[in-house]
Amino acid sequence: MSIVSMTDAKAKFAALVDEAASGEFITITRHGKPAAVLVSVEAADAARKAMTKPQANFGEFLMSAPGGIELGRDPSVMRDVDL
């Protein structure tokens, strides 16, 4: 993984694109802080697919348990609490 300033990235853009196409991740910094990452098309597609993959919520996960779950309310009287 290479780290390159914005100024150097402008000057060496073609070479950085070649590096990214070969599988390198190039971090481009602005004022010393990471601003962007140059990656190959394959890496960008994989990241895009991972971000758009639907994820089940916890309730759906519990409801998909084999055998099902029967939840009921306890009808007994609550105890008194002194505060």
mmCIF file of the N, C-alpha and C atoms, coordinates in Angstrom:
data_MODEL
# 
_entry.id   MODEL 
# 
loop_
_atom_site.group_PDB 
_atom_site.id 
_atom_site.type_symbol 
_atom_site.label_atom_id 
_atom_site.label_alt_id 
_atom_site.label_comp_id 
_atom_site.label_asym_id 
_atom_site.label_entity_id 
_atom_site.label_seq_id 
_atom_site.pdbx_PDB_ins_code 
_atom_site.Cartn_x 
_atom_site.Cartn_y 
_atom_site.Cartn_z 
_atom_site.occupancy 
_atom_site.B_iso_or_equiv 
_atom_site.pdbx_formal_charge 
_atom_site.auth_seq_id 
_atom_site.auth_comp_id 
_atom_site.auth_asym_id 
_atom_site.auth_atom_id 
_atom_site.pdbx_PDB_model_num 
ATOM 1   N N  . MET A 1 1  ? 0.841   -1.160  0.000   1.00 0.00 ? 1  MET A N  1 
ATOM 2   C CA . MET A 1 1  ? 0.000   0.000   0.000   1.00 0.00 ? 1  MET A CA 1 
ATOM 3   C C  . MET A 1 1  ? 0.892   1.231   0.000   1.00 0.00 ? 1  MET A C  1 
ATOM 4   N N  . SER A 1 2  ? 0.694   2.084   -0.992  1.00 0.00 ? 2  SER A N  1 
ATOM 5   C CA . SER A 1 2  ? 1.472   3.307   -1.120  1.00 0.00 ? 2  SER A CA 1 
ATOM 6   C C  . SER A 1 2  ? 0.687   4.486   -0.576  1.00 0.00 ? 2  SER A C  1 
ATOM 7   N N  . ILE A 1 3  ? 1.401   5.450   -0.043  1.00 0.00 ? 3  ILE A N  1 
ATOM 8   C CA . ILE A 1 3  ? 0.790   6.695   0.425   1.00 0.00 ? 3  ILE A CA 1 
ATOM 9   C C  . ILE A 1 3  ? 1.437   7.820   -0.360  1.00 0.00 ? 3  ILE A C  1 
ATOM 10  N N  . VAL A 1 4  ? 0.597   8.619   -1.035  1.00 0.00 ? 4  VAL A N  1 
ATOM 11  C CA . VAL A 1 4  ? 1.080   9.651   -1.936  1.00 0.00 ? 4  VAL A CA 1 
ATOM 12  C C  . VAL A 1 4  ? 0.329   10.945  -1.654  1.00 0.00 ? 4  VAL A C  1 
ATOM 13  N N  . SER A 1 5  ? 1.032   12.072  -1.688  1.00 0.00 ? 5  SER A N  1 
ATOM 14  C CA . SER A 1 5  ? 0.363   13.360  -1.506  1.00 0.00 ? 5  SER A CA 1 
ATOM 15  C C  . SER A 1 5  ? -0.408  13.712  -2.773  1.00 0.00 ? 5  SER A C  1 
ATOM 16  N N  . MET A 1 6  ? -1.341  14.642  -2.648  1.00 0.00 ? 6  MET A N  1 
ATOM 17  C CA . MET A 1 6  ? -2.150  15.064  -3.781  1.00 0.00 ? 6  MET A CA 1 
ATOM 18  C C  . MET A 1 6  ? -1.272  15.621  -4.902  1.00 0.00 ? 6  MET A C  1 
ATOM 19  N N  . THR A 1 7  ? -0.273  16.392  -4.541  1.00 0.00 ? 7  THR A N  1 
ATOM 20  C CA . THR A 1 7  ? 0.617   16.980  -5.541  1.00 0.00 ? 7  THR A CA 1 
ATOM 21  C C  . THR A 1 7  ? 1.369   15.909  -6.308  1.00 0.00 ? 7  THR A C  1 
ATOM 22  N N  . ASP A 1 8  ? 1.910   14.917  -5.588  1.00 0.00 ? 8  ASP A N  1 
ATOM 23  C CA . ASP A 1 8  ? 2.626   13.825  -6.254  1.00 0.00 ? 8  ASP A CA 1 
ATOM 24  C C  . ASP A 1 8  ? 1.673   12.972  -7.092  1.00 0.00 ? 8  ASP A C  1 
ATOM 25  N N  . ALA A 1 9  ? 0.433   12.802  -6.620  1.00 0.00 ? 9  ALA A N  1 
ATOM 26  C CA . ALA A 1 9  ? -0.541  12.004  -7.368  1.00 0.00 ? 9  ALA A CA 1 
ATOM 27  C C  . ALA A 1 9  ? -0.864  12.665  -8.698  1.00 0.00 ? 9  ALA A C  1 
ATOM 28  N N  . LYS A 1 10 ? -0.966  13.992  -8.696  1.00 0.00 ? 10 LYS A N  1 
ATOM 29  C CA . LYS A 1 10 ? -1.215  14.709  -9.957  1.00 0.00 ? 10 LYS A CA 1 
ATOM 30  C C  . LYS A 1 10 ? -0.055  14.514  -10.925 1.00 0.00 ? 10 LYS A C  1 
ATOM 31  N N  . ALA A 1 11 ? 1.173   14.572  -10.411 1.00 0.00 ? 11 ALA A N  1 
ATOM 32  C CA . ALA A 1 11 ? 2.353   14.464  -11.265 1.00 0.00 ? 11 ALA A CA 1 
ATOM 33  C C  . ALA A 1 11 ? 2.570   13.048  -11.780 1.00 0.00 ? 11 ALA A C  1 
ATOM 34  N N  . LYS A 1 12 ? 2.184   12.041  -10.992 1.00 0.00 ? 12 LYS A N  1 
ATOM 35  C CA . LYS A 1 12 ? 2.462   10.640  -11.351 1.00 0.00 ? 12 LYS A CA 1 
ATOM 36  C C  . LYS A 1 12 ? 1.175   9.848   -11.586 1.00 0.00 ? 12 LYS A C  1 
ATOM 37  N N  . PHE A 1 13 ? 0.129   10.505  -12.053 1.00 0.00 ? 13 PHE A N  1 
ATOM 38  C CA . PHE A 1 13 ? -1.183  9.857   -12.137 1.00 0.00 ? 13 PHE A CA 1 
ATOM 39  C C  . PHE A 1 13 ? -1.163  8.578   -12.973 1.00 0.00 ? 13 PHE A C  1 
ATOM 40  N N  . ALA A 1 14 ? -0.557  8.614   -14.143 1.00 0.00 ? 14 ALA A N  1 
ATOM 41  C CA . ALA A 1 14 ? -0.544  7.439   -15.024 1.00 0.00 ? 14 ALA A CA 1 
ATOM 42  C C  . ALA A 1 14 ? 0.152   6.252   -14.355 1.00 0.00 ? 14 ALA A C  1 
ATOM 43  N N  . ALA A 1 15 ? 1.255   6.505   -13.680 1.00 0.00 ? 15 ALA A N  1 
ATOM 44  C CA . ALA A 1 15 ? 1.983   5.429   -13.002 1.00 0.00 ? 15 ALA A CA 1 
ATOM 45  C C  . ALA A 1 15 ? 1.164   4.879   -11.835 1.00 0.00 ? 15 ALA A C  1 
ATOM 46  N N  . LEU A 1 16 ? 0.447   5.756   -11.119 1.00 0.00 ? 16 LEU A N  1 
ATOM 47  C CA . LEU A 1 16 ? -0.381  5.298   -10.002 1.00 0.00 ? 16 LEU A CA 1 
ATOM 48  C C  . LEU A 1 16 ? -1.561  4.460   -10.492 1.00 0.00 ? 16 LEU A C  1 
ATOM 49  N N  . VAL A 1 17 ? -2.127  4.823   -11.618 1.00 0.00 ? 17 VAL A N  1 
ATOM 50  C CA . VAL A 1 17 ? -3.220  4.027   -12.193 1.00 0.00 ? 17 VAL A CA 1 
ATOM 51  C C  . VAL A 1 17 ? -2.716  2.649   -12.574 1.00 0.00 ? 17 VAL A C  1 
ATOM 52  N N  . ASP A 1 18 ? -1.516  2.574   -13.121 1.00 0.00 ? 18 ASP A N  1 
ATOM 53  C CA . ASP A 1 18 ? -0.929  1.266   -13.458 1.00 0.00 ? 18 ASP A CA 1 
ATOM 54  C C  . ASP A 1 18 ? -0.726  0.419   -12.204 1.00 0.00 ? 18 ASP A C  1 
ATOM 55  N N  . GLU A 1 19 ? -0.256  1.047   -11.119 1.00 0.00 ? 19 GLU A N  1 
ATOM 56  C CA . GLU A 1 19 ? -0.067  0.321   -9.859  1.00 0.00 ? 19 GLU A CA 1 
ATOM 57  C C  . GLU A 1 19 ? -1.400  -0.194  -9.322  1.00 0.00 ? 19 GLU A C  1 
ATOM 58  N N  . ALA A 1 20 ? -2.408  0.656   -9.365  1.00 0.00 ? 20 ALA A N  1 
ATOM 59  C CA . ALA A 1 20 ? -3.729  0.259   -8.868  1.00 0.00 ? 20 ALA A CA 1 
ATOM 60  C C  . ALA A 1 20 ? -4.291  -0.873  -9.715  1.00 0.00 ? 20 ALA A C  1 
ATOM 61  N N  . ALA A 1 21 ? -4.112  -0.816  -11.012 1.00 0.00 ? 21 ALA A N  1 
ATOM 62  C CA . ALA A 1 21 ? -4.606  -1.880  -11.896 1.00 0.00 ? 21 ALA A CA 1 
ATOM 63  C C  . ALA A 1 21 ? -3.928  -3.207  -11.613 1.00 0.00 ? 21 ALA A C  1 
ATOM 64  N N  . SER A 1 22 ? -2.701  -3.159  -11.094 1.00 0.00 ? 22 SER A N  1 
ATOM 65  C CA . SER A 1 22 ? -1.989  -4.399  -10.776 1.00 0.00 ? 22 SER A CA 1 
ATOM 66  C C  . SER A 1 22 ? -2.322  -4.926  -9.381  1.00 0.00 ? 22 SER A C  1 
ATOM 67  N N  . GLY A 1 23 ? -3.214  -4.229  -8.659  1.00 0.00 ? 23 GLY A N  1 
ATOM 68  C CA . GLY A 1 23 ? -3.646  -4.739  -7.369  1.00 0.00 ? 23 GLY A CA 1 
ATOM 69  C C  . GLY A 1 23 ? -3.211  -3.942  -6.164  1.00 0.00 ? 23 GLY A C  1 
ATOM 70  N N  . GLU A 1 24 ? -2.417  -2.895  -6.370  1.00 0.00 ? 24 GLU A N  1 
ATOM 71  C CA . GLU A 1 24 ? -1.959  -2.058  -5.250  1.00 0.00 ? 24 GLU A CA 1 
ATOM 72  C C  . GLU A 1 24 ? -3.075  -1.132  -4.782  1.00 0.00 ? 24 GLU A C  1 
ATOM 73  N N  . PHE A 1 25 ? -3.072  -0.802  -3.518  1.00 0.00 ? 25 PHE A N  1 
ATOM 74  C CA . PHE A 1 25 ? -3.956  0.208   -2.960  1.00 0.00 ? 25 PHE A CA 1 
ATOM 75  C C  . PHE A 1 25 ? -3.103  1.457   -2.748  1.00 0.00 ? 25 PHE A C  1 
ATOM 76  N N  . ILE A 1 26 ? -3.489  2.571   -3.342  1.00 0.00 ? 26 ILE A N  1 
ATOM 77  C CA . ILE A 1 26 ? -2.740  3.803   -3.214  1.00 0.00 ? 26 ILE A CA 1 
ATOM 78  C C  . ILE A 1 26 ? -3.587  4.806   -2.436  1.00 0.00 ? 26 ILE A C  1 
ATOM 79  N N  . THR A 1 27 ? -3.102  5.225   -1.278  1.00 0.00 ? 27 THR A N  1 
ATOM 80  C CA . THR A 1 27 ? -3.791  6.222   -0.462  1.00 0.00 ? 27 THR A CA 1 
ATOM 81  C C  . THR A 1 27 ? -3.287  7.594   -0.868  1.00 0.00 ? 27 THR A C  1 
ATOM 82  N N  . ILE A 1 28 ? -4.223  8.480   -1.204  1.00 0.00 ? 28 ILE A N  1 
ATOM 83  C CA . ILE A 1 28 ? -3.876  9.843   -1.582  1.00 0.00 ? 28 ILE A CA 1 
ATOM 84  C C  . ILE A 1 28 ? -4.211  10.750  -0.408  1.00 0.00 ? 28 ILE A C  1 
ATOM 85  N N  . THR A 1 29 ? -3.230  11.552  0.006   1.00 0.00 ? 29 THR A N  1 
ATOM 86  C CA . THR A 1 29 ? -3.414  12.422  1.166   1.00 0.00 ? 29 THR A CA 1 
ATOM 87  C C  . THR A 1 29 ? -3.579  13.872  0.739   1.00 0.00 ? 29 THR A C  1 
ATOM 88  N N  . ARG A 1 30 ? -4.304  14.612  1.563   1.00 0.00 ? 30 ARG A N  1 
ATOM 89  C CA . ARG A 1 30 ? -4.444  16.060  1.379   1.00 0.00 ? 30 ARG A CA 1 
ATOM 90  C C  . ARG A 1 30 ? -4.090  16.691  2.718   1.00 0.00 ? 30 ARG A C  1 
ATOM 91  N N  . HIS A 1 31 ? -3.088  17.520  2.724   1.00 0.00 ? 31 HIS A N  1 
ATOM 92  C CA . HIS A 1 31 ? -2.588  18.161  3.949   1.00 0.00 ? 31 HIS A CA 1 
ATOM 93  C C  . HIS A 1 31 ? -2.194  17.117  4.997   1.00 0.00 ? 31 HIS A C  1 
ATOM 94  N N  . GLY A 1 32 ? -1.622  16.009  4.530   1.00 0.00 ? 32 GLY A N  1 
ATOM 95  C CA . GLY A 1 32 ? -1.132  14.974  5.430   1.00 0.00 ? 32 GLY A CA 1 
ATOM 96  C C  . GLY A 1 32 ? -2.169  14.000  5.948   1.00 0.00 ? 32 GLY A C  1 
ATOM 97  N N  . LYS A 1 33 ? -3.434  14.193  5.581   1.00 0.00 ? 33 LYS A N  1 
ATOM 98  C CA . LYS A 1 33 ? -4.498  13.300  6.043   1.00 0.00 ? 33 LYS A CA 1 
ATOM 99  C C  . LYS A 1 33 ? -5.048  12.504  4.862   1.00 0.00 ? 33 LYS A C  1 
ATOM 100 N N  . PRO A 1 34 ? -5.345  11.217  5.052   1.00 0.00 ? 34 PRO A N  1 
ATOM 101 C CA . PRO A 1 34 ? -5.891  10.414  3.962   1.00 0.00 ? 34 PRO A CA 1 
ATOM 102 C C  . PRO A 1 34 ? -7.194  11.014  3.427   1.00 0.00 ? 34 PRO A C  1 
ATOM 103 N N  . ALA A 1 35 ? -7.277  11.147  2.099   1.00 0.00 ? 35 ALA A N  1 
ATOM 104 C CA . ALA A 1 35 ? -8.457  11.745  1.470   1.00 0.00 ? 35 ALA A CA 1 
ATOM 105 C C  . ALA A 1 35 ? -9.155  10.771  0.526   1.00 0.00 ? 35 ALA A C  1 
ATOM 106 N N  . ALA A 1 36 ? -8.392  9.888   -0.121  1.00 0.00 ? 36 ALA A N  1 
ATOM 107 C CA . ALA A 1 36 ? -8.984  8.956   -1.086  1.00 0.00 ? 36 ALA A CA 1 
ATOM 108 C C  . ALA A 1 36 ? -8.054  7.760   -1.253  1.00 0.00 ? 36 ALA A C  1 
ATOM 109 N N  . VAL A 1 37 ? -8.603  6.704   -1.841  1.00 0.00 ? 37 VAL A N  1 
ATOM 110 C CA . VAL A 1 37 ? -7.804  5.517   -2.140  1.00 0.00 ? 37 VAL A CA 1 
ATOM 111 C C  . VAL A 1 37 ? -8.033  5.146   -3.590  1.00 0.00 ? 37 VAL A C  1 
ATOM 112 N N  . LEU A 1 38 ? -6.968  4.924   -4.307  1.00 0.00 ? 38 LEU A N  1 
ATOM 113 C CA . LEU A 1 38 ? -7.030  4.511   -5.706  1.00 0.00 ? 38 LEU A CA 1 
ATOM 114 C C  . LEU A 1 38 ? -6.875  2.995   -5.741  1.00 0.00 ? 38 LEU A C  1 
ATOM 115 N N  . VAL A 1 39 ? -7.894  2.305   -6.284  1.00 0.00 ? 39 VAL A N  1 
ATOM 116 C CA . VAL A 1 39 ? -7.886  0.840   -6.316  1.00 0.00 ? 39 VAL A CA 1 
ATOM 117 C C  . VAL A 1 39 ? -8.246  0.360   -7.708  1.00 0.00 ? 39 VAL A C  1 
ATOM 118 N N  . SER A 1 40 ? -8.067  -0.923  -7.945  1.00 0.00 ? 40 SER A N  1 
ATOM 119 C CA . SER A 1 40 ? -8.429  -1.499  -9.229  1.00 0.00 ? 40 SER A CA 1 
ATOM 120 C C  . SER A 1 40 ? -9.942  -1.585  -9.363  1.00 0.00 ? 40 SER A C  1 
ATOM 121 N N  . VAL A 1 41 ? -10.399 -1.791  -10.575 1.00 0.00 ? 41 VAL A N  1 
ATOM 122 C CA . VAL A 1 41 ? -11.837 -1.917  -10.833 1.00 0.00 ? 41 VAL A CA 1 
ATOM 123 C C  . VAL A 1 41 ? -12.398 -3.131  -10.096 1.00 0.00 ? 41 VAL A C  1 
ATOM 124 N N  . GLU A 1 42 ? -11.643 -4.219  -10.055 1.00 0.00 ? 42 GLU A N  1 
ATOM 125 C CA . GLU A 1 42 ? -12.106 -5.426  -9.373  1.00 0.00 ? 42 GLU A CA 1 
ATOM 126 C C  . GLU A 1 42 ? -12.299 -5.177  -7.880  1.00 0.00 ? 42 GLU A C  1 
ATOM 127 N N  . ALA A 1 43 ? -11.349 -4.469  -7.261  1.00 0.00 ? 43 ALA A N  1 
ATOM 128 C CA . ALA A 1 43 ? -11.456 -4.174  -5.829  1.00 0.00 ? 43 ALA A CA 1 
ATOM 129 C C  . ALA A 1 43 ? -12.636 -3.254  -5.554  1.00 0.00 ? 43 ALA A C  1 
ATOM 130 N N  . ALA A 1 44 ? -12.856 -2.288  -6.432  1.00 0.00 ? 44 ALA A N  1 
ATOM 131 C CA . ALA A 1 44 ? -13.994 -1.378  -6.260  1.00 0.00 ? 44 ALA A CA 1 
ATOM 132 C C  . ALA A 1 44 ? -15.312 -2.130  -6.411  1.00 0.00 ? 44 ALA A C  1 
ATOM 133 N N  . ASP A 1 45 ? -15.399 -3.043  -7.374  1.00 0.00 ? 45 ASP A N  1 
ATOM 134 C CA . ASP A 1 45 ? -16.617 -3.843  -7.548  1.00 0.00 ? 45 ASP A CA 1 
ATOM 135 C C  . ASP A 1 45 ? -16.885 -4.716  -6.332  1.00 0.00 ? 45 ASP A C  1 
ATOM 136 N N  . ALA A 1 46 ? -15.835 -5.332  -5.791  1.00 0.00 ? 46 ALA A N  1 
ATOM 137 C CA . ALA A 1 46 ? -15.997 -6.174  -4.603  1.00 0.00 ? 46 ALA A CA 1 
ATOM 138 C C  . ALA A 1 46 ? -16.469 -5.346  -3.416  1.00 0.00 ? 46 ALA A C  1 
ATOM 139 N N  . ALA A 1 47 ? -15.922 -4.155  -3.246  1.00 0.00 ? 47 ALA A N  1 
ATOM 140 C CA . ALA A 1 47 ? -16.335 -3.280  -2.143  1.00 0.00 ? 47 ALA A CA 1 
ATOM 141 C C  . ALA A 1 47 ? -17.780 -2.830  -2.328  1.00 0.00 ? 47 ALA A C  1 
ATOM 142 N N  . ARG A 1 48 ? -18.152 -2.519  -3.557  1.00 0.00 ? 48 ARG A N  1 
ATOM 143 C CA . ARG A 1 48 ? -19.520 -2.079  -3.839  1.00 0.00 ? 48 ARG A CA 1 
ATOM 144 C C  . ARG A 1 48 ? -20.516 -3.203  -3.543  1.00 0.00 ? 48 ARG A C  1 
ATOM 145 N N  . LYS A 1 49 ? -20.175 -4.422  -3.923  1.00 0.00 ? 49 LYS A N  1 
ATOM 146 C CA . LYS A 1 49 ? -21.059 -5.567  -3.647  1.00 0.00 ? 49 LYS A CA 1 
ATOM 147 C C  . LYS A 1 49 ? -21.192 -5.810  -2.153  1.00 0.00 ? 49 LYS A C  1 
ATOM 148 N N  . ALA A 1 50 ? -20.086 -5.680  -1.422  1.00 0.00 ? 50 ALA A N  1 
ATOM 149 C CA . ALA A 1 50 ? -20.119 -5.896  0.027   1.00 0.00 ? 50 ALA A CA 1 
ATOM 150 C C  . ALA A 1 50 ? -20.959 -4.835  0.726   1.00 0.00 ? 50 ALA A C  1 
ATOM 151 N N  . MET A 1 51 ? -20.936 -3.619  0.212   1.00 0.00 ? 51 MET A N  1 
ATOM 152 C CA . MET A 1 51 ? -21.696 -2.535  0.839   1.00 0.00 ? 51 MET A CA 1 
ATOM 153 C C  . MET A 1 51 ? -23.190 -2.624  0.536   1.00 0.00 ? 51 MET A C  1 
ATOM 154 N N  . THR A 1 52 ? -23.553 -3.203  -0.604  1.00 0.00 ? 52 THR A N  1 
ATOM 155 C CA . THR A 1 52 ? -24.963 -3.265  -0.978  1.00 0.00 ? 52 THR A CA 1 
ATOM 156 C C  . THR A 1 52 ? -25.609 -4.601  -0.619  1.00 0.00 ? 52 THR A C  1 
ATOM 157 N N  . LYS A 1 53 ? -24.848 -5.520  -0.056  1.00 0.00 ? 53 LYS A N  1 
ATOM 158 C CA . LYS A 1 53 ? -25.381 -6.823  0.323   1.00 0.00 ? 53 LYS A CA 1 
ATOM 159 C C  . LYS A 1 53 ? -26.402 -6.649  1.451   1.00 0.00 ? 53 LYS A C  1 
ATOM 160 N N  . PRO A 1 54 ? -27.628 -7.111  1.247   1.00 0.00 ? 54 PRO A N  1 
ATOM 161 C CA . PRO A 1 54 ? -28.626 -6.951  2.310   1.00 0.00 ? 54 PRO A CA 1 
ATOM 162 C C  . PRO A 1 54 ? -28.260 -7.797  3.524   1.00 0.00 ? 54 PRO A C  1 
ATOM 163 N N  . GLN A 1 55 ? -28.422 -7.211  4.684   1.00 0.00 ? 55 GLN A N  1 
ATOM 164 C CA . GLN A 1 55 ? -28.107 -7.912  5.919   1.00 0.00 ? 55 GLN A CA 1 
ATOM 165 C C  . GLN A 1 55 ? -29.379 -8.068  6.741   1.00 0.00 ? 55 GLN A C  1 
ATOM 166 N N  . ALA A 1 56 ? -29.591 -9.268  7.238   1.00 0.00 ? 56 ALA A N  1 
ATOM 167 C CA . ALA A 1 56 ? -30.774 -9.538  8.058   1.00 0.00 ? 56 ALA A CA 1 
ATOM 168 C C  . ALA A 1 56 ? -30.610 -8.855  9.413   1.00 0.00 ? 56 ALA A C  1 
ATOM 169 N N  . ASN A 1 57 ? -31.717 -8.390  9.957   1.00 0.00 ? 57 ASN A N  1 
ATOM 170 C CA . ASN A 1 57 ? -31.630 -7.801  11.283  1.00 0.00 ? 57 ASN A CA 1 
ATOM 171 C C  . ASN A 1 57 ? -31.719 -8.905  12.338  1.00 0.00 ? 57 ASN A C  1 
ATOM 172 N N  . PHE A 1 58 ? -31.484 -8.558  13.581  1.00 0.00 ? 58 PHE A N  1 
ATOM 173 C CA . PHE A 1 58 ? -31.405 -9.551  14.649  1.00 0.00 ? 58 PHE A CA 1 
ATOM 174 C C  . PHE A 1 58 ? -32.744 -10.252 14.859  1.00 0.00 ? 58 PHE A C  1 
ATOM 175 N N  . GLY A 1 59 ? -33.838 -9.521  14.730  1.00 0.00 ? 59 GLY A N  1 
ATOM 176 C CA . GLY A 1 59 ? -35.163 -10.131 14.892  1.00 0.00 ? 59 GLY A CA 1 
ATOM 177 C C  . GLY A 1 59 ? -35.431 -11.188 13.841  1.00 0.00 ? 59 GLY A C  1 
ATOM 178 N N  . GLU A 1 60 ? -35.072 -10.897 12.584  1.00 0.00 ? 60 GLU A N  1 
ATOM 179 C CA . GLU A 1 60 ? -35.237 -11.889 11.519  1.00 0.00 ? 60 GLU A CA 1 
ATOM 180 C C  . GLU A 1 60 ? -34.367 -13.111 11.776  1.00 0.00 ? 60 GLU A C  1 
ATOM 181 N N  . PHE A 1 61 ? -33.168 -12.886 12.294  1.00 0.00 ? 61 PHE A N  1 
ATOM 182 C CA . PHE A 1 61 ? -32.281 -13.994 12.614  1.00 0.00 ? 61 PHE A CA 1 
ATOM 183 C C  . PHE A 1 61 ? -32.902 -14.904 13.665  1.00 0.00 ? 61 PHE A C  1 
ATOM 184 N N  . LEU A 1 62 ? -33.457 -14.311 14.723  1.00 0.00 ? 62 LEU A N  1 
ATOM 185 C CA . LEU A 1 62 ? -34.080 -15.117 15.776  1.00 0.00 ? 62 LEU A CA 1 
ATOM 186 C C  . LEU A 1 62 ? -35.303 -15.868 15.259  1.00 0.00 ? 62 LEU A C  1 
ATOM 187 N N  . MET A 1 63 ? -36.094 -15.218 14.424  1.00 0.00 ? 63 MET A N  1 
ATOM 188 C CA . MET A 1 63 ? -37.302 -15.854 13.908  1.00 0.00 ? 63 MET A CA 1 
ATOM 189 C C  . MET A 1 63 ? -36.982 -16.993 12.930  1.00 0.00 ? 63 MET A C  1 
ATOM 190 N N  . SER A 1 64 ? -35.775 -17.014 12.379  1.00 0.00 ? 64 SER A N  1 
ATOM 191 C CA . SER A 1 64 ? -35.404 -18.075 11.456  1.00 0.00 ? 64 SER A CA 1 
ATOM 192 C C  . SER A 1 64 ? -34.881 -19.314 12.175  1.00 0.00 ? 64 SER A C  1 
ATOM 193 N N  . ALA A 1 65 ? -34.893 -19.328 13.502  1.00 0.00 ? 65 ALA A N  1 
ATOM 194 C CA . ALA A 1 65 ? -34.408 -20.481 14.268  1.00 0.00 ? 65 ALA A CA 1 
ATOM 195 C C  . ALA A 1 65 ? -35.284 -21.700 13.982  1.00 0.00 ? 65 ALA A C  1 
ATOM 196 N N  . PRO A 1 66 ? -34.693 -22.857 13.839  1.00 0.00 ? 66 PRO A N  1 
ATOM 197 C CA . PRO A 1 66 ? -35.486 -24.057 13.581  1.00 0.00 ? 66 PRO A CA 1 
ATOM 198 C C  . PRO A 1 66 ? -36.394 -24.387 14.766  1.00 0.00 ? 66 PRO A C  1 
ATOM 199 N N  . GLY A 1 67 ? -37.607 -24.794 14.478  1.00 0.00 ? 67 GLY A N  1 
ATOM 200 C CA . GLY A 1 67 ? -38.542 -25.170 15.530  1.00 0.00 ? 67 GLY A CA 1 
ATOM 201 C C  . GLY A 1 67 ? -39.397 -24.016 16.003  1.00 0.00 ? 67 GLY A C  1 
ATOM 202 N N  . GLY A 1 68 ? -39.017 -22.800 15.692  1.00 0.00 ? 68 GLY A N  1 
ATOM 203 C CA . GLY A 1 68 ? -39.800 -21.639 16.090  1.00 0.00 ? 68 GLY A CA 1 
ATOM 204 C C  . GLY A 1 68 ? -39.682 -21.349 17.570  1.00 0.00 ? 68 GLY A C  1 
ATOM 205 N N  . ILE A 1 69 ? -40.110 -20.181 17.948  1.00 0.00 ? 69 ILE A N  1 
ATOM 206 C CA . ILE A 1 69 ? -40.047 -19.756 19.342  1.00 0.00 ? 69 ILE A CA 1 
ATOM 207 C C  . ILE A 1 69 ? -41.428 -19.265 19.742  1.00 0.00 ? 69 ILE A C  1 
ATOM 208 N N  . GLU A 1 70 ? -41.939 -19.816 20.824  1.00 0.00 ? 70 GLU A N  1 
ATOM 209 C CA . GLU A 1 70 ? -43.227 -19.369 21.364  1.00 0.00 ? 70 GLU A CA 1 
ATOM 210 C C  . GLU A 1 70 ? -42.950 -18.527 22.592  1.00 0.00 ? 70 GLU A C  1 
ATOM 211 N N  . LEU A 1 71 ? -43.279 -17.270 22.510  1.00 0.00 ? 71 LEU A N  1 
ATOM 212 C CA . LEU A 1 71 ? -43.073 -16.378 23.638  1.00 0.00 ? 71 LEU A CA 1 
ATOM 213 C C  . LEU A 1 71 ? -44.434 -16.006 24.214  1.00 0.00 ? 71 LEU A C  1 
ATOM 214 N N  . GLY A 1 72 ? -44.545 -16.070 25.516  1.00 0.00 ? 72 GLY A N  1 
ATOM 215 C CA . GLY A 1 72 ? -45.793 -15.703 26.175  1.00 0.00 ? 72 GLY A CA 1 
ATOM 216 C C  . GLY A 1 72 ? -45.521 -14.804 27.359  1.00 0.00 ? 72 GLY A C  1 
ATOM 217 N N  . ARG A 1 73 ? -46.529 -14.108 27.779  1.00 0.00 ? 73 ARG A N  1 
ATOM 218 C CA . ARG A 1 73 ? -46.393 -13.198 28.908  1.00 0.00 ? 73 ARG A CA 1 
ATOM 219 C C  . ARG A 1 73 ? -46.736 -13.946 30.189  1.00 0.00 ? 73 ARG A C  1 
ATOM 220 N N  . ASP A 1 74 ? -45.964 -13.701 31.241  1.00 0.00 ? 74 ASP A N  1 
ATOM 221 C CA . ASP A 1 74 ? -46.203 -14.332 32.540  1.00 0.00 ? 74 ASP A CA 1 
ATOM 222 C C  . ASP A 1 74 ? -47.410 -13.656 33.196  1.00 0.00 ? 74 ASP A C  1 
ATOM 223 N N  . PRO A 1 75 ? -48.496 -14.392 33.424  1.00 0.00 ? 75 PRO A N  1 
ATOM 224 C CA . PRO A 1 75 ? -49.705 -13.769 33.973  1.00 0.00 ? 75 PRO A CA 1 
ATOM 225 C C  . PRO A 1 75 ? -49.669 -13.558 35.483  1.00 0.00 ? 75 PRO A C  1 
ATOM 226 N N  . SER A 1 76 ? -48.624 -13.987 36.167  1.00 0.00 ? 76 SER A N  1 
ATOM 227 C CA . SER A 1 76 ? -48.595 -13.864 37.632  1.00 0.00 ? 76 SER A CA 1 
ATOM 228 C C  . SER A 1 76 ? -48.484 -12.398 38.054  1.00 0.00 ? 76 SER A C  1 
ATOM 229 N N  . VAL A 1 77 ? -48.912 -12.103 39.278  1.00 0.00 ? 77 VAL A N  1 
ATOM 230 C CA . VAL A 1 77 ? -48.898 -10.742 39.812  1.00 0.00 ? 77 VAL A CA 1 
ATOM 231 C C  . VAL A 1 77 ? -47.474 -10.349 40.157  1.00 0.00 ? 77 VAL A C  1 
ATOM 232 N N  . MET A 1 78 ? -47.140 -9.086  39.846  1.00 0.00 ? 78 MET A N  1 
ATOM 233 C CA . MET A 1 78 ? -45.784 -8.604  40.150  1.00 0.00 ? 78 MET A CA 1 
ATOM 234 C C  . MET A 1 78 ? -45.638 -8.379  41.654  1.00 0.00 ? 78 MET A C  1 
ATOM 235 N N  . ARG A 1 79 ? -44.419 -8.458  42.137  1.00 0.00 ? 79 ARG A N  1 
ATOM 236 C CA . ARG A 1 79 ? -44.183 -8.237  43.560  1.00 0.00 ? 79 ARG A CA 1 
ATOM 237 C C  . ARG A 1 79 ? -44.087 -6.755  43.854  1.00 0.00 ? 79 ARG A C  1 
ATOM 238 N N  . ASP A 1 80 ? -44.385 -6.374  45.086  1.00 0.00 ? 80 ASP A N  1 
ATOM 239 C CA . ASP A 1 80 ? -44.274 -4.983  45.508  1.00 0.00 ? 80 ASP A CA 1 
ATOM 240 C C  . ASP A 1 80 ? -42.832 -4.661  45.816  1.00 0.00 ? 80 ASP A C  1 
ATOM 241 N N  . VAL A 1 81 ? -42.409 -3.449  45.442  1.00 0.00 ? 81 VAL A N  1 
ATOM 242 C CA . VAL A 1 81 ? -41.040 -3.009  45.665  1.00 0.00 ? 81 VAL A CA 1 
ATOM 243 C C  . VAL A 1 81 ? -41.094 -1.695  46.430  1.00 0.00 ? 81 VAL A C  1 
ATOM 244 N N  . ASP A 1 82 ? -40.338 -1.614  47.522  1.00 0.00 ? 82 ASP A N  1 
ATOM 245 C CA . ASP A 1 82 ? -40.245 -0.373  48.281  1.00 0.00 ? 82 ASP A CA 1 
ATOM 246 C C  . ASP A 1 82 ? -39.111 0.473   47.718  1.00 0.00 ? 82 ASP A C  1 
ATOM 247 N N  . LEU A 1 83 ? -39.419 1.697   47.394  1.00 0.00 ? 83 LEU A N  1 
ATOM 248 C CA . LEU A 1 83 ? -38.396 2.584   46.869  1.00 0.00 ? 83 LEU A CA 1 
ATOM 249 C C  . LEU A 1 83 ? -37.982 3.597   47.876  1.00 0.00 ? 83 LEU A C  1 
# 
